[in-house]
Amino acid sequence: MSVATRADVSRLLGRAAFGATKADLDKWTGQPYDALVHSLFPPGPPGTLGRLPQDDEVERLAFENTIGDIYLGVRWWLERMRITPYPLEERLTLFWHDHFATAFTGQPDLGLIMKQNGTLRTHALGSFRSLANAMSTDGAMLFWLNGVDNHVDGVNENYAREFLELFTLGTVPQVYTETDIREAAKAFTGFIVNTITRQSTFTPARHDTTVKLVLGRRVGGHATGSTAEAAEYAEVTEAALAHDGGKTASRFVAWKLIQQLGFEVTPEDTTGEILVEDVAWAIRAGGKWDIGLGLRRLLTHPRWRYADPAAGRRLVRSPVEMLIHATKVLGFPKPLPGQTWLWPVQVQTILERAGQTPFLPPNVGGWPHGGGWLSQTTNLGRYDLLLQLVTYWRNLGLSSVYPMPPSGDIDAWASYMGLGAFGTNTRLRLGEYLQDPKTTVEIDKQVTMFLLAATSPEWQVM
């Protein structure tokens, strides 16, 4: 039975669970690797018996019924990512938020955005079929991609186009035509959103009742007012998932998972990449479209676990991932119920400069990935996030409660940062600082060591 090394623990949690701590390294090093992967999966979706309570769920539900300031929601979600007992689920919720990228614009308002957030979390590790269907009738999505303007007398193709291009099938190869988009758009007609209750409702009078042909499959043509007519969007989902026996959609989803939890795979390579093929097969196996099963295959696959960094098979972590990991390393305590003191306004401002603010993706394509996260501006933003956080940690007097390692113990710093080890170049840079520090005050030296370690290639790129 294969056991986890410190590098395994660091890589797995760094990519899939907002980072490891020294306690994680000590707990799981030498334990069965499969057991470590298994430990990340919660017992069923939210609300399932056996799940630990999420103290902040009442607050999220309250947000669903308010217009509110989107930054209240941002701070709530950052805190959920930080304290959740289910970090993999939260990481996948962030992944799907990027995949089905929807931004706060005033309409959708905070309530609709937070309802969508709950839906993404419910399906995050469940059925991709169910998730895709849920997004087709989601109130925030209906506003974001003009679904509320899509009716029989004025068909709007925005959502249908993105459903096929960005959400289910991709473009390499592009298997759908402009006719498929127009026909799918007709099938999606008829939904409106009540801006008071924030519930989406199917209105038969706004729906196109004709028979459509989407990707070669018959869709629609049901009796007016029937349950089948109201669920016609699900027939479009089935048409997409059935293409080429499910291979097209499952490969696309597998590719997206690998891109954001592993390393860069170009769309042209997806058919020949064994990791894409194996994860895709696990997702579509038995027609279940099981995201969790595909993710287990990914995280235990030798080509993911032993990916060669020298071949570029590394992951540049997003600003949010980096920020949450830093809070875990520094040891901020869990706040009292309803308390959100950890996230001052300046953090969200710096997140914007770093290039990623939850609930505010730049467009329907979501955020960049890989090297796209890094530029002169965003690199400064990433550094400022770390500086802001460690300054806040110090001002709160947490250095005596959650002490850092001695400044001169480089190996201890690797463990403190949740890493298996530093590379040669990073060790040299840290050693150079220690030989000629700008101060002799130990806490100042420790803070500088934290900033140097947190901006190292080993910590920024997993």
N, C-alpha and C positions, 0 to 999 in steps of 0.2 A: 504494500500500500504506500503510495507516494505521500510524503509529508511536506508540509509547507516550510519553506525557508523564510528568513526575515525579508528577503527581497520579494518573495511571493506575497507575503502579507502586505507589504508596503505597496506593491503594484496593484493588487486586487482592490484593496480598500481605497487607494489613491485614485483609481479610475472609476470605481463603481459605488463608493460609499463616502465621498467627501473626505477621504484621507484617513490614515492610521495615526494612532498615538503610540507612545512607548508602551502603555498598558496593553494595547492590541498586539504589538510585536511580541511582548513577553508572554501573553496568553496563548497565541496561536502558533508561534514558531515551534516546529517539531510535531505539531498535531496533524492529523490527516487533512490534506488539502481539500478534498471533497467535503469534509465536515465544515471547514471554514466557509466554503461557498454556500453550503446548505444553511449555515447560520444566518446568512444575509436575507433569506426569503421569509417573509412573515407568514403566519398561519392563516391564509385566506385573505380576501379583500377587506377593506375597512368595514367595520361593523360586525365582522365575523366573531363568533364566540372563541375565546382563547386569546384574542388580541389584547395587548396592553392598552390601557386608556391613553388617549392623547389629550393632555390637559388643555390644549389650546383649541380644541375643536369647537367648543361653544363660541369662542371669539370668531372663528372662521364663519360659522353659521350666521352669526350676527352681521358680519360683513355682507352676507348674501342679500340682506334686506336694507341696504343703504347705498346712497349715491357715493358719499365719502370721498376722501383723498386717496388716490391710488397708492401714494407712498405709505399710508397706513397698512395697506395690503402687502406692499413690498417688505416692510419691516416684519410683518407677521410671518411671511413665508421664509424670510431669512432665518428667523428664530426657529420655525418648524424644522428647517433643514439642519439647524445646529443641534437641537435637543431631541429629535425624533429617535425612538428606539428602532426604527426601521429605515436606516439611511439608504438602502438600495431602492426601496419603494419611492423615497423622496427624490433620489437621483433620477429614477425613471420618470417621475412626474415632471421634473425639469426637462428631461429629454423629450417627452411628448409635447410639452409646452412649446418647445422649439420646433418640433415636427409639424404640429398643427398651430403654427405661430399665430397668435391673436393678441392684438394690442389694445390697451385702454385708449379710447379716443373721446371720452365723455359719453358716447353711446357706441359700443358697449361701456356701461358704467362699472363702478367697482363691484356692485352686486352681481352682475352678470359674469364679470371676470372671475370672481371668487366661486361662483357656481361651476364655471368651467373647470377651475382648478380642482374642485372636489371630484368632478367627473373624471378628469385625467388620472387622479390618484386612485379612484375606485377601479379603473381598468388598467392601471399602469403595468401590472404583471399578469393580466388576465387575457381575455380574448381580443385579438386585433380586430376581428369582425365586429364585435360588440363596441369596441372603441370607435371604429370608423363610423358605425351607424349612429352612435351617440353624438359624434361631432356634426353629423349632417342635420341634426335637429337642435343643436346647442344654441341657446339664445345669443351668446356673445359672438359665435361664429356667424350666425344669421345676420347680425348687424355688420360684422367686420368684412365679410365677403358678399354683402348685398343680397343675401338670401331673402330678406324681408321685402326687397324690391323685385323679386323673381315671381312673376305670375303669368297666367295664360295670355294676357293681353300685352305683356311686356317682359319677355323672357330675358333674364340676366344670366350670362354664362360664367361669371367670375368664380363662383364656388365650384361649378362642374369642372372648369379648367384646372383649378388647383387640386381638386379631389383626385383627378387622374394623374396630373403631372407631379405634384408635390407630396400627396398624401398616400397614394396606393401603388402607382405603377412606374413612376419616374420617366426618364426620357432616353435612356440608353439600355436597350433599344426603345424607340418610341413606337408603341404598338397601337395607339389610338389615333383617330383622325379628328379633324375639325367637325365632321358630321357626328362622331361619337360624343364630342363635347356638347354640341347643340342638342342632341337627343337626351343626353344625361341631364342637361339643364332643364329641359321640359319635365323630366321625371322629378326633379327637385322642387318644382313649383308648388305654391300653396301654403307655405308656412309664414306666420306672423309672430311677433313677440309682444306680449303685454308688458309695457314699461313700468307698470305698477307692481304686478305680481312676479314679473320677470320669467314667466312661463311661455314657452313656445307652443303654438296651437296650429293645427292643420285646418285650413279653410277650403272646403271642396270647391266653392265658386271661383277660387283663384288658381285652381289646379288644371293643368293640361291633361285631358282624359284620353288623348289619342294613344295608340300603340306606338312605342318607340323601339328602335333597334340600337343597342349599345354593345359594342365589341362583339357583334354577331348574335347577341341574345335578345329575345323578346322581353320587353319591359312595359308594364302598364296595360291600359285597356280594360281596367276594372270598372265595376259598377260604381256610379257616383255615390259617395257617402259610405262606401264599404271600408272595412278595416284594411283590406288589401290596398285600396287606393291610398290611404293615409300612410301606408308603409312602403310606398313605391321606391323611396330612397334606398331601402335595403336591397331591392332588386339590382340597383346600380352597383352596390357594394359586391353582391354576388357575381355580377358580370366581371368586375375588376379582379376579384379573388380567383375566379375560375380560369382566367386567361392562361393558356399553355399549362393546364393542369395545376395552376397555383404557383408555378415557378416564377413568373414575372414579378408578382407582388411580393412573394416571400423573399426573393433575392433582394428586392428593393429595400424592404424593411431590415433584412439582415445587414445589408451594406450600410444603412444609416446607423444601426447599432454599433457596428464595428468602427465606423468613422468617429463616433462620439465616445466610445468606451474602449477603444483599442488603438487603432492607427489608421493612417490614410490609405484607402484603397480607391483608385480611380474608377469611375463607372465602367470604363472600357474593360477593366480587369475582373469585374464581378463574376462573369460566367466561368472564368478559368481559375478563380481563387477558391481553393478547397474549403477555406474557412467560411466564405460566403455560402457555398453550396451546403455545407453541413449545418450551419445555423438556419438557413432557409428551409432545409428539409425538416428540421426539428420544429420550426414554427408551424408549417402547414401539415405536419404528420396527422393522418387520420381525419383531415378536414377540421381540426380543432382550432387552428390559428392561435396557438398558445404562445404568448409572448414570454412567459416565465420559462417554458421549456426551451425555447430558443436561446434565452439568456443563460440558462444553466449550461447549455451546450457551448456557448461562447466562452464563458468564464472558466470552463474546465478544459477547453480545447488546447492541445499542445501548441498550435500555431498562435494562439493568443497568449498562453502562459509563458512560452519560451520565445516570444517574438524578438527578433534581432534588432537591438537599438542602432547598431552600426548600419543597418539597411534602412534606417529611417522609420522603423516600426515603433514609434513612440507617440505619446499623446500629450499635446500642449493643453494644459488644463484651462478651463474658462475662468474668468475673474470671480464668478460666484463660487465655483468649486474651491479655488484658491483661498477666498475669503473665509468660507466655512471651515476649511481645514485649519486655517490659522487660529480661529476661535477655539477649536478643539485642542490644538497644541498648547495654547496659552492657558487653557483651563478655566475659562470663564464659568462661573457657577450657573446652575439652572435658576432662572428668576422665579419669583413668586407668581401665582396665577394672575394673569392679566397684566403683568409687569413686562415692559418692553424696553427697559433701560439700556440694553446693550447696543441699540442701533440709533445713534444720534443722526440728525439730518445730514451731516457732512458725509456720512458713509454712502448714502444713496447718490449724492452729488459726485463723489469720486468714482463710484461704480459706473456712472454714465461716462466719465472720462476713460475708464478702463475698458469700456465697450459693451457692457452688459447690465441692463437693469431688468429684473423680472417684471413681467406684464407689459413691458415696453420694447418688444423686439422691433428692429428697424423696418421690417417689411414682412410680407407673407412667407418669404423664404427663410425667415428666422435669422439667427446670428451666424457669424462666420465660424469656422472651426480650423483646427490645426494651426498652421502658420498664420492664418488669417486673423488670429487673435493678437498678433504682435505687430506693433508699429511704434514709431517714436512717441506718439501721443499716448497710446494705450499702455506702453511699457511704463511710462511715468505714472499713469493712473494706477497700475498694478502695484508699483512701489508705494505710492501715496496711501493706498488701502492698507498695506502692511504697517506703514508708519503711523497712520491714524489709529489703527487697532492696538498696536503695542504701546503707544502713548496713552491711550485710554485705559488699558490694562494697568499701566504703571500709576496713572493718576488715581485709580480706584484703590490703590494700595494692595493689589493682588500679588505683588512680588514676594510678599512674606507668606502668603497662603498657598500659592502655586509657584514655587521657586523654579528658576531656570537652572540648568547645569552650571558648574564652574566654567567661566569663560574659556579657560585653556584646555578643556577636555573635549577634543574634536570628536572622538568616537561617541561620547555621551550626547553631543549635540546632534549627531545623526539619528540616534535613537529618539531623542526628544522631539525631533521634527517628523518622526514616523517613517524614517528611511532605513533601509537595510544597511547602507553605507554611503559615504561620499566618494565621488570619483577622485582621481589623482589631482586634477586641476583645481577642483574645489578645495581639497585639503591644502593645497599650496597657497591658494588665495586666503583662506582662513588663517593659515600659519603666518602669512605675511602681515596680516592685520595684528595678530597677537604679538609679533615681534616688535611692532612699533605702534601701539594703540595711541589714540588721541587723548586718552584719559587713563587715570589709574583707579578711578572709582569703579568698583566691581559691577554694580548694577548698570552703569552706562556701557561698560564693555559687554555685558550680557545682552543688552538691548541691541547693540551693534551686531553681535554675533547672530542674534535672531534674524535681523534684517538681511545680513549677508547670506545666511543659510536659506532663508525663505525666497531669496532671489537667485539661488543657485540653479543650474540646469537640472539637477537631480530632483529638485522640489517643484519647479515650474513645469517640467516635462517628465511625465511618468512613462 
